[in-house]
């Protein structure tokens, strides 16, 4: 049933996207040159797209800037409206390359429910399955933008918690959580997570319902930093506010959360036409760690910098472009 509904929704969306076209609403990218002066992609036309949240736009700008520096003729289609627009643009042939997350593809695009905790295994399964759709997944970057729980640094020290399992050793009164509405209702969200860690929701010896506060995602971060009304808040592991607010992310030691490894995804056509893209993007992906993404995302979301400038500055600082 889930796959059937997903197929119908996808088919409808394909018609909508094909009818209206894909147009960037995020400006353009900075021009640059490869550090060694070479142009291995000269004569290659590439349309880069992305979703419309900061990290996705940033990754799109990094890709557009870098491949443009390599000599490609790049069209910037980043910041596509809606979470499915960029995906469908790639499948429809309206775009050529984007960044995507393995967990998103596994659950949302491929309709799978099996939990695969090993990041590399999940990537292989997604890569192999999505080839039938004309999409080629390059090896994962070094960051994983998955769900996580964090506490303020002083609270983590006071409670002596480093892992999610440590929460079960705390008094019930200290097991307080801030989450958003979506996470409360997700099939891979709050209720099964607490069960996985042996502290079920709504039980006297687990987590009483009054210990969970549902609020807007942005407020979760500030509430967690204040430790009021909760000691532990749901965060996204590469969010810039983690570093900015000095939050301590707890280790998901029972590997409940699905990996959301960031990957370059390109059309099968472009991969065959320009196989050197995989070689070019590999060192870039290797440099993009969780801490790097937190810093770069923070420059956009907290400092208000333009994603195109952040992308260019990072590529130049790492020696990829000049």
Beta strands, then each sheet from edge to edge (+ up, - down):
strand 1: 45-49
strand 2: 73-77
strand 3: 97-101
strand 4: 135-137
strand 5: 147-152
strand 6: 177-179
strand 7: 212-214
strand 8: 232-236
strand 9: 247-249
strand 10: 262-267
sheet 1: 1+ 2+
sheet 2: 3+ 10- 4+
sheet 3: 7+ 6+ 8+ 5- 9+
end
